[in-house]
Amino acid sequence: MKITRNHILFVIDTDSILSGVYSIMDEFKKELETMGLSDEIKILETGNLGITGKGVTLVVYPEGIYYVNIQKDDVKKIVEEHLLKGRPVKDLVLKREVPFKGATLERIGPGRKQVRIVLENSGIIDPENIEEYIGRGGYKALETVLTSMKSEDVIEEIKKSKLRGRGGAGFPTGLKWESARKSFGEEKYLICNADEGEPGTFKDRLILEGDPHKLLEGMIIAGYAMSAQKGYIYIRGEYALSIERFNKAIKDAKKYGLLGNNILDSGFSFDIEMKKGAGAYICGEETALIESLEGKRGQPRLKPPYPTVVGLFGKPTVVNNVETLANIAPIIKNGSNWFKSFGTATCPGTKVYTILGHVTFPGLLEVPMGTTLKEIIFGYGGGIKDRKKIKAALVGGAAGVFLPENLLGVEMDFDDLKEYKAVLGSGAILVMDEDTDISDMLQSIIEFFNHESCGKCAPCRIGCKELLTIIKNIRKGKGEKEDLTKMISLSEIMFSTSLCPLGQSLILPVKSAIENFRSDFEQKMI
């Protein structure tokens, strides 16, 4: 095996591609050749390192030096100074200033150690190389399942792990699989919901871009557990790199006998097909997604019956989120007790978040369930940038809750958040500093929901328009004294009467914004 003294890992994701990462990689290769370093230094591609919004990002090992916002003109300097002379180029290194009193670089930001289960390979392996995934223990869980476990055993292990769906609802994964397996009929389907359409949410995209085989392995195991023969991944059409990498993962898995007919000579056959979404947020709702897969307009169905009984093409169907399925192989490989050693008693494991807004280090992170919101913002996010004070955090994406500074001690898990009438939702955390106008933020959310409402049910169709009219009047100084009460009352009616979670969810941002930040609205009504 050829030994090299340095590895340069380039982050290949949507952000870096748009920033011209491939041309900069070519420039590095040319410069290394010119300096006679090609045999000593290896260039590799990898997934997201947890840093976003920094253009072309790379890390040099074994030093672990992060370079960000790299331009073509910077390449020669890095090669000459760092790779040839051993002197990191300080003005290009990721700046990790101490953002608040008492902080240390080892305890905050991208350098802080995370507990990674879903993202354990992201930023380490080449996501397009199946051999690197196998080298990290990939497909070992699938081998175990097909050679020594019955489908009932797999479901029991997932039930013991207490894994709850990471798509927002938190429904026990094992129970959902069991329901579908016991449903009448031999033809059953598994669907992976990768239609990530909520503003500020991109965790599933980065999971797919950084480690597609982990999701693929989880889908095959899930198919085996529920006795399905066919799986679909419904993926947001704009996720070009995710689509490309998952398609390659499917192709490579088939080549290695890990997908398709008679997998590993076990007698079990399972195939996966990809379907691109057309950008409708409503298709993130499982029954609307199923309608879209069937070639119909993406609109929700009445429930019951639930998809596990009557789903795709009228057959029993399980719909799981990307992050949920990415937990399956590690649980099978390491055991349910291992999984339960992370997180809380009722919400074990980890949670993947995208943290963005006015934080020092926006990006992707994975921490144990139950980690406090304050720890996520100030520990992993590095606190508020420009040394400003925090005003609010929108937790759970656009359909989430505005939490003020005095509630940052909340533990981020399904049960503790419920006490604060908050949700984990899509895993997005939008941090806002003291200068933010919450009424402006709420108007943006209502505009999004109004635009994305499918119009099938009157409460959502009419309610979204009415809420938008009211808040626009408030922000123009034309609001009336009872408007805030009217907004809460209207969103409560929508919660009780809307057909699906789109209309039901507006109560969360509307009520929390008005109750926790009433002055931001009232000052415009004077």
FIKE-291262 format. One record per residue (C-alpha): x negated, y, z. Coordinates in steps of 0.25 Angstrom, whole numbers, plus 5000, padded with zeros to 4 digits. Example, Ala and Ser with C-alpha at 12.3 -4.5 7.8 and 13.67 -1.06 7.14 Angstrom:
BEGIN
+------+------+------+
:   px :   py :   pz :
+------+------+------+
: 4951 : 4982 : 5031 :
: 4945 : 4996 : 5029 :
+------+------+------+
END
This chain:
BEGIN
+------+------+------+
:   px :   py :   pz :
+------+------+------+
: 5000 : 5000 : 5000 :
: 4995 : 5014 : 4996 :
: 4992 : 5023 : 5008 :
: 4994 : 5038 : 5007 :
: 4990 : 5048 : 5017 :
: 5002 : 5057 : 5015 :
: 5017 : 5055 : 5011 :
: 5025 : 5067 : 5006 :
: 5040 : 5065 : 5008 :
: 5048 : 5074 : 5000 :
: 5063 : 5076 : 5004 :
: 5072 : 5073 : 4992 :
: 5086 : 5078 : 4995 :
: 5095 : 5087 : 4988 :
: 5089 : 5100 : 4994 :
: 5075 : 5096 : 4990 :
: 5079 : 5092 : 4976 :
: 5085 : 5106 : 4974 :
: 5073 : 5112 : 4979 :
: 5064 : 5105 : 4968 :
: 5058 : 5094 : 4977 :
: 5054 : 5085 : 4965 :
: 5046 : 5096 : 4958 :
: 5039 : 5098 : 4971 :
: 5036 : 5083 : 4972 :
: 5030 : 5083 : 4958 :
: 5022 : 5095 : 4962 :
: 5016 : 5088 : 4974 :
: 5013 : 5075 : 4966 :
: 5005 : 5084 : 4956 :
: 4998 : 5091 : 4967 :
: 4994 : 5079 : 4974 :
: 4989 : 5073 : 4961 :
: 4980 : 5086 : 4959 :
: 4975 : 5085 : 4973 :
: 4972 : 5070 : 4971 :
: 4981 : 5066 : 4983 :
: 4991 : 5058 : 4975 :
: 4986 : 5045 : 4981 :
: 4985 : 5050 : 4995 :
: 4999 : 5057 : 4996 :
: 5013 : 5050 : 4993 :
: 5025 : 5058 : 4989 :
: 5038 : 5052 : 4994 :
: 5053 : 5056 : 4993 :
: 5062 : 5055 : 5005 :
: 5075 : 5060 : 5010 :
: 5079 : 5072 : 5019 :
: 5070 : 5074 : 5031 :
: 5081 : 5081 : 5039 :
: 5077 : 5095 : 5034 :
: 5086 : 5103 : 5024 :
: 5086 : 5116 : 5017 :
: 5071 : 5116 : 5015 :
: 5069 : 5113 : 5001 :
: 5058 : 5104 : 4997 :
: 5054 : 5096 : 5009 :
: 5043 : 5086 : 5011 :
: 5035 : 5080 : 5023 :
: 5021 : 5076 : 5023 :
: 5017 : 5063 : 5030 :
: 5010 : 5059 : 5039 :
: 5010 : 5073 : 5045 :
: 5025 : 5075 : 5044 :
: 5024 : 5089 : 5038 :
: 5037 : 5094 : 5032 :
: 5036 : 5104 : 5021 :
: 5049 : 5112 : 5017 :
: 5053 : 5121 : 5005 :
: 5041 : 5116 : 4997 :
: 5039 : 5123 : 4983 :
: 5030 : 5119 : 4972 :
: 5020 : 5130 : 4976 :
: 5019 : 5123 : 4989 :
: 5015 : 5110 : 4984 :
: 5000 : 5113 : 4981 :
: 4998 : 5119 : 4995 :
: 5004 : 5107 : 5002 :
: 4995 : 5097 : 4994 :
: 4983 : 5105 : 4996 :
: 4984 : 5109 : 5010 :
: 4992 : 5098 : 5017 :
: 4990 : 5085 : 5009 :
: 4975 : 5088 : 5005 :
: 4970 : 5096 : 5017 :
: 4979 : 5092 : 5028 :
: 4985 : 5106 : 5031 :
: 5000 : 5107 : 5031 :
: 5005 : 5119 : 5024 :
: 5012 : 5126 : 5036 :
: 5020 : 5136 : 5028 :
: 5027 : 5125 : 5021 :
: 5029 : 5116 : 5033 :
: 5043 : 5115 : 5039 :
: 5044 : 5126 : 5049 :
: 5049 : 5121 : 5062 :
: 5048 : 5133 : 5071 :
: 5053 : 5132 : 5085 :
: 5067 : 5138 : 5084 :
: 5070 : 5140 : 5098 :
: 5064 : 5140 : 5112 :
: 5060 : 5127 : 5118 :
: 5060 : 5120 : 5104 :
: 5048 : 5111 : 5099 :
: 5046 : 5107 : 5085 :
: 5047 : 5092 : 5090 :
: 5061 : 5094 : 5095 :
: 5067 : 5102 : 5084 :
: 5070 : 5101 : 5070 :
: 5065 : 5092 : 5059 :
: 5054 : 5087 : 5067 :
: 5063 : 5081 : 5078 :
: 5064 : 5066 : 5078 :
: 5078 : 5061 : 5075 :
: 5085 : 5048 : 5078 :
: 5087 : 5043 : 5063 :
: 5095 : 5031 : 5059 :
: 5102 : 5036 : 5047 :
: 5091 : 5045 : 5042 :
: 5079 : 5036 : 5047 :
: 5074 : 5034 : 5033 :
: 5077 : 5048 : 5028 :
: 5065 : 5056 : 5025 :
: 5056 : 5044 : 5027 :
: 5059 : 5035 : 5015 :
: 5061 : 5037 : 5000 :
: 5076 : 5036 : 4999 :
: 5075 : 5031 : 4985 :
: 5066 : 5019 : 4988 :
: 5074 : 5007 : 4993 :
: 5061 : 5000 : 4997 :
: 5058 : 5012 : 5007 :
: 5071 : 5010 : 5013 :
: 5069 : 4995 : 5014 :
: 5055 : 4997 : 5020 :
: 5062 : 5005 : 5032 :
: 5071 : 4993 : 5035 :
: 5082 : 4996 : 5025 :
: 5092 : 4986 : 5021 :
: 5087 : 4977 : 5033 :
: 5101 : 4979 : 5039 :
: 5108 : 4975 : 5026 :
: 5100 : 4962 : 5026 :
: 5103 : 4959 : 5040 :
: 5118 : 4962 : 5037 :
: 5118 : 4953 : 5025 :
: 5110 : 4941 : 5031 :
: 5115 : 4940 : 5046 :
: 5128 : 4948 : 5048 :
: 5142 : 4946 : 5044 :
: 5150 : 4959 : 5041 :
: 5157 : 4958 : 5054 :
: 5144 : 4958 : 5061 :
: 5140 : 4971 : 5054 :
: 5153 : 4978 : 5057 :
: 5151 : 4974 : 5072 :
: 5137 : 4979 : 5072 :
: 5142 : 4993 : 5067 :
: 5153 : 4993 : 5077 :
: 5143 : 4990 : 5088 :
: 5135 : 5002 : 5083 :
: 5146 : 5011 : 5085 :
: 5143 : 5018 : 5072 :
: 5153 : 5029 : 5069 :
: 5155 : 5035 : 5055 :
: 5146 : 5046 : 5053 :
: 5155 : 5053 : 5043 :
: 5162 : 5061 : 5053 :
: 5174 : 5053 : 5059 :
: 5165 : 5044 : 5067 :
: 5173 : 5031 : 5065 :
: 5166 : 5018 : 5070 :
: 5160 : 5012 : 5057 :
: 5161 : 4998 : 5061 :
: 5176 : 4999 : 5064 :
: 5178 : 5005 : 5050 :
: 5170 : 4994 : 5043 :
: 5178 : 4983 : 5051 :
: 5191 : 4989 : 5047 :
: 5188 : 4988 : 5033 :
: 5182 : 4974 : 5034 :
: 5195 : 4969 : 5041 :
: 5204 : 4976 : 5030 :
: 5211 : 4967 : 5021 :
: 5205 : 4965 : 5007 :
: 5191 : 4960 : 5002 :
: 5188 : 4972 : 4994 :
: 5182 : 4983 : 5003 :
: 5174 : 4996 : 5001 :
: 5163 : 5004 : 5008 :
: 5162 : 5019 : 5005 :
: 5151 : 5028 : 5009 :
: 5156 : 5042 : 5010 :
: 5144 : 5051 : 5006 :
: 5153 : 5062 : 5001 :
: 5147 : 5073 : 5010 :
: 5154 : 5086 : 5006 :
: 5155 : 5094 : 5019 :
: 5147 : 5107 : 5019 :
: 5133 : 5106 : 5027 :
: 5134 : 5090 : 5027 :
: 5123 : 5083 : 5020 :
: 5119 : 5072 : 5029 :
: 5124 : 5060 : 5021 :
: 5117 : 5066 : 5008 :
: 5104 : 5066 : 5016 :
: 5106 : 5052 : 5021 :
: 5109 : 5047 : 5007 :
: 5097 : 5055 : 5001 :
: 5087 : 5050 : 5012 :
: 5091 : 5035 : 5014 :
: 5101 : 5030 : 5004 :
: 5098 : 5015 : 5006 :
: 5102 : 5017 : 5021 :
: 5116 : 5021 : 5017 :
: 5116 : 5010 : 5006 :
: 5113 : 4999 : 5016 :
: 5123 : 5004 : 5026 :
: 5134 : 5003 : 5015 :
: 5130 : 4989 : 5011 :
: 5131 : 4984 : 5025 :
: 5144 : 4992 : 5027 :
: 5149 : 4985 : 5015 :
: 5145 : 4971 : 5020 :
: 5152 : 4974 : 5034 :
: 5165 : 4978 : 5028 :
: 5165 : 4967 : 5017 :
: 5165 : 4977 : 5006 :
: 5159 : 4975 : 4992 :
: 5158 : 4989 : 4987 :
: 5153 : 5002 : 4993 :
: 5154 : 5016 : 4988 :
: 5147 : 5029 : 4991 :
: 5154 : 5041 : 4989 :
: 5144 : 5052 : 4988 :
: 5145 : 5067 : 4986 :
: 5142 : 5070 : 4971 :
: 5133 : 5081 : 4974 :
: 5123 : 5072 : 4982 :
: 5115 : 5069 : 4969 :
: 5102 : 5064 : 4977 :
: 5111 : 5055 : 4986 :
: 5118 : 5049 : 4974 :
: 5105 : 5047 : 4967 :
: 5098 : 5040 : 4979 :
: 5110 : 5032 : 4983 :
: 5112 : 5027 : 4969 :
: 5097 : 5023 : 4969 :
: 5099 : 5016 : 4982 :
: 5110 : 5008 : 4977 :
: 5102 : 5004 : 4965 :
: 5090 : 5000 : 4973 :
: 5098 : 4992 : 4983 :
: 5104 : 4984 : 4972 :
: 5091 : 4981 : 4966 :
: 5086 : 4976 : 4979 :
: 5098 : 4967 : 4981 :
: 5104 : 4975 : 4993 :
: 5116 : 4980 : 4986 :
: 5126 : 4973 : 4976 :
: 5129 : 4959 : 4974 :
: 5124 : 4948 : 4984 :
: 5116 : 4958 : 4993 :
: 5103 : 4951 : 4998 :
: 5110 : 4937 : 4994 :
: 5120 : 4939 : 5005 :
: 5132 : 4937 : 4997 :
: 5137 : 4951 : 5000 :
: 5139 : 4961 : 4988 :
: 5141 : 4976 : 4989 :
: 5140 : 4987 : 4979 :
: 5139 : 5002 : 4981 :
: 5144 : 5012 : 4971 :
: 5142 : 5027 : 4972 :
: 5153 : 5038 : 4969 :
: 5150 : 5053 : 4969 :
: 5160 : 5062 : 4976 :
: 5164 : 5075 : 4968 :
: 5163 : 5084 : 4980 :
: 5176 : 5084 : 4987 :
: 5174 : 5085 : 5002 :
: 5187 : 5078 : 5004 :
: 5181 : 5065 : 4999 :
: 5173 : 5064 : 5011 :
: 5186 : 5059 : 5018 :
: 5186 : 5044 : 5016 :
: 5199 : 5042 : 5009 :
: 5197 : 5054 : 5000 :
: 5184 : 5048 : 4996 :
: 5191 : 5035 : 4993 :
: 5201 : 5042 : 4984 :
: 5189 : 5048 : 4977 :
: 5182 : 5035 : 4975 :
: 5195 : 5029 : 4969 :
: 5194 : 5040 : 4959 :
: 5205 : 5049 : 4965 :
: 5205 : 5063 : 4970 :
: 5198 : 5063 : 4983 :
: 5209 : 5065 : 4993 :
: 5212 : 5058 : 5007 :
: 5221 : 5047 : 5009 :
: 5231 : 5045 : 5020 :
: 5226 : 5036 : 5032 :
: 5229 : 5026 : 5036 :
: 5226 : 5017 : 5029 :
: 5211 : 5019 : 5031 :
: 5201 : 5016 : 5021 :
: 5196 : 5004 : 5028 :
: 5210 : 4998 : 5025 :
: 5213 : 5005 : 5012 :
: 5202 : 5012 : 5006 :
: 5195 : 5012 : 4992 :
: 5204 : 5006 : 4981 :
: 5213 : 5002 : 4993 :
: 5203 : 4993 : 4999 :
: 5196 : 4993 : 5013 :
: 5186 : 5004 : 5013 :
: 5175 : 5009 : 5023 :
: 5171 : 5024 : 5021 :
: 5158 : 5027 : 5028 :
: 5149 : 5039 : 5028 :
: 5134 : 5039 : 5024 :
: 5129 : 5041 : 5038 :
: 5137 : 5030 : 5043 :
: 5133 : 5020 : 5033 :
: 5118 : 5024 : 5035 :
: 5119 : 5020 : 5049 :
: 5123 : 5005 : 5046 :
: 5110 : 4999 : 5042 :
: 5102 : 5005 : 5054 :
: 5113 : 4999 : 5063 :
: 5112 : 4985 : 5057 :
: 5097 : 4985 : 5057 :
: 5095 : 4990 : 5071 :
: 5108 : 4986 : 5078 :
: 5120 : 4993 : 5084 :
: 5113 : 4994 : 5098 :
: 5102 : 5002 : 5091 :
: 5112 : 5011 : 5085 :
: 5119 : 5013 : 5098 :
: 5106 : 5018 : 5104 :
: 5107 : 5031 : 5097 :
: 5118 : 5041 : 5099 :
: 5129 : 5040 : 5109 :
: 5138 : 5028 : 5115 :
: 5150 : 5031 : 5106 :
: 5142 : 5037 : 5094 :
: 5129 : 5030 : 5092 :
: 5119 : 5032 : 5082 :
: 5114 : 5045 : 5075 :
: 5121 : 5056 : 5067 :
: 5115 : 5063 : 5055 :
: 5117 : 5078 : 5054 :
: 5115 : 5089 : 5045 :
: 5112 : 5102 : 5052 :
: 5112 : 5115 : 5045 :
: 5115 : 5130 : 5047 :
: 5107 : 5139 : 5056 :
: 5097 : 5128 : 5061 :
: 5082 : 5129 : 5060 :
: 5081 : 5115 : 5054 :
: 5094 : 5111 : 5046 :
: 5094 : 5097 : 5041 :
: 5097 : 5083 : 5043 :
: 5096 : 5075 : 5056 :
: 5100 : 5062 : 5063 :
: 5102 : 5062 : 5078 :
: 5109 : 5052 : 5088 :
: 5123 : 5054 : 5090 :
: 5126 : 5063 : 5102 :
: 5115 : 5072 : 5100 :
: 5120 : 5086 : 5104 :
: 5123 : 5097 : 5094 :
: 5113 : 5106 : 5101 :
: 5102 : 5096 : 5099 :
: 5104 : 5094 : 5085 :
: 5104 : 5109 : 5082 :
: 5093 : 5113 : 5091 :
: 5085 : 5101 : 5091 :
: 5086 : 5095 : 5077 :
: 5090 : 5108 : 5070 :
: 5080 : 5117 : 5077 :
: 5090 : 5127 : 5082 :
: 5096 : 5139 : 5076 :
: 5086 : 5146 : 5066 :
: 5081 : 5160 : 5067 :
: 5083 : 5158 : 5082 :
: 5098 : 5162 : 5082 :
: 5108 : 5157 : 5091 :
: 5118 : 5146 : 5087 :
: 5132 : 5149 : 5085 :
: 5139 : 5136 : 5081 :
: 5137 : 5122 : 5074 :
: 5147 : 5117 : 5065 :
: 5146 : 5102 : 5068 :
: 5152 : 5091 : 5058 :
: 5151 : 5099 : 5045 :
: 5162 : 5108 : 5039 :
: 5173 : 5100 : 5046 :
: 5166 : 5101 : 5059 :
: 5166 : 5110 : 5072 :
: 5160 : 5123 : 5075 :
: 5153 : 5121 : 5089 :
: 5147 : 5133 : 5097 :
: 5134 : 5134 : 5104 :
: 5140 : 5129 : 5117 :
: 5145 : 5116 : 5111 :
: 5131 : 5112 : 5105 :
: 5129 : 5102 : 5116 :
: 5140 : 5093 : 5110 :
: 5134 : 5079 : 5107 :
: 5135 : 5075 : 5092 :
: 5143 : 5063 : 5092 :
: 5158 : 5059 : 5088 :
: 5163 : 5059 : 5102 :
: 5156 : 5071 : 5109 :
: 5160 : 5080 : 5097 :
: 5174 : 5076 : 5098 :
: 5175 : 5082 : 5112 :
: 5171 : 5095 : 5105 :
: 5181 : 5093 : 5094 :
: 5169 : 5092 : 5085 :
: 5165 : 5081 : 5075 :
: 5152 : 5076 : 5069 :
: 5158 : 5076 : 5055 :
: 5148 : 5077 : 5044 :
: 5136 : 5078 : 5052 :
: 5134 : 5093 : 5048 :
: 5130 : 5103 : 5059 :
: 5130 : 5118 : 5054 :
: 5123 : 5127 : 5064 :
: 5127 : 5142 : 5064 :
: 5119 : 5153 : 5071 :
: 5124 : 5165 : 5079 :
: 5127 : 5173 : 5066 :
: 5137 : 5163 : 5060 :
: 5151 : 5167 : 5058 :
: 5160 : 5155 : 5061 :
: 5172 : 5160 : 5054 :
: 5163 : 5161 : 5041 :
: 5159 : 5146 : 5044 :
: 5173 : 5142 : 5046 :
: 5178 : 5149 : 5033 :
: 5168 : 5141 : 5025 :
: 5173 : 5128 : 5031 :
: 5187 : 5131 : 5028 :
: 5184 : 5135 : 5014 :
: 5177 : 5121 : 5012 :
: 5189 : 5113 : 5018 :
: 5199 : 5121 : 5009 :
: 5190 : 5119 : 4997 :
: 5189 : 5104 : 5000 :
: 5203 : 5101 : 5004 :
: 5209 : 5091 : 4994 :
: 5223 : 5097 : 4996 :
: 5230 : 5083 : 4998 :
: 5236 : 5087 : 5011 :
: 5243 : 5101 : 5014 :
: 5237 : 5103 : 5028 :
: 5223 : 5103 : 5023 :
: 5226 : 5110 : 5009 :
: 5234 : 5121 : 5015 :
: 5227 : 5122 : 5029 :
: 5213 : 5124 : 5023 :
: 5218 : 5136 : 5014 :
: 5225 : 5142 : 5026 :
: 5213 : 5141 : 5035 :
: 5204 : 5147 : 5024 :
: 5214 : 5159 : 5022 :
: 5214 : 5162 : 5037 :
: 5199 : 5161 : 5040 :
: 5197 : 5170 : 5027 :
: 5207 : 5180 : 5033 :
: 5200 : 5180 : 5046 :
: 5186 : 5182 : 5040 :
: 5191 : 5194 : 5032 :
: 5197 : 5201 : 5045 :
: 5211 : 5198 : 5041 :
: 5213 : 5187 : 5052 :
: 5225 : 5187 : 5062 :
: 5224 : 5184 : 5076 :
: 5231 : 5170 : 5075 :
: 5222 : 5165 : 5063 :
: 5212 : 5157 : 5071 :
: 5223 : 5150 : 5079 :
: 5230 : 5148 : 5065 :
: 5217 : 5142 : 5060 :
: 5216 : 5132 : 5071 :
: 5231 : 5128 : 5071 :
: 5230 : 5126 : 5055 :
: 5218 : 5117 : 5056 :
: 5224 : 5109 : 5067 :
: 5236 : 5106 : 5058 :
: 5227 : 5102 : 5047 :
: 5220 : 5093 : 5057 :
: 5233 : 5086 : 5060 :
: 5239 : 5085 : 5046 :
: 5228 : 5085 : 5036 :
: 5226 : 5072 : 5028 :
: 5211 : 5070 : 5030 :
: 5199 : 5076 : 5038 :
: 5197 : 5088 : 5029 :
: 5210 : 5095 : 5033 :
: 5209 : 5089 : 5047 :
: 5194 : 5094 : 5050 :
: 5196 : 5109 : 5048 :
: 5201 : 5110 : 5063 :
: 5187 : 5107 : 5067 :
: 5179 : 5119 : 5061 :
: 5191 : 5128 : 5062 :
: 5195 : 5126 : 5077 :
: 5180 : 5125 : 5082 :
: 5176 : 5138 : 5074 :
: 5188 : 5146 : 5079 :
: 5188 : 5141 : 5094 :
: 5172 : 5142 : 5095 :
: 5170 : 5154 : 5087 :
: 5183 : 5162 : 5088 :
: 5175 : 5176 : 5088 :
: 5170 : 5174 : 5074 :
: 5184 : 5174 : 5069 :
: 5190 : 5184 : 5079 :
: 5180 : 5195 : 5076 :
: 5185 : 5195 : 5061 :
: 5199 : 5197 : 5065 :
: 5197 : 5209 : 5073 :
+------+------+------+
END
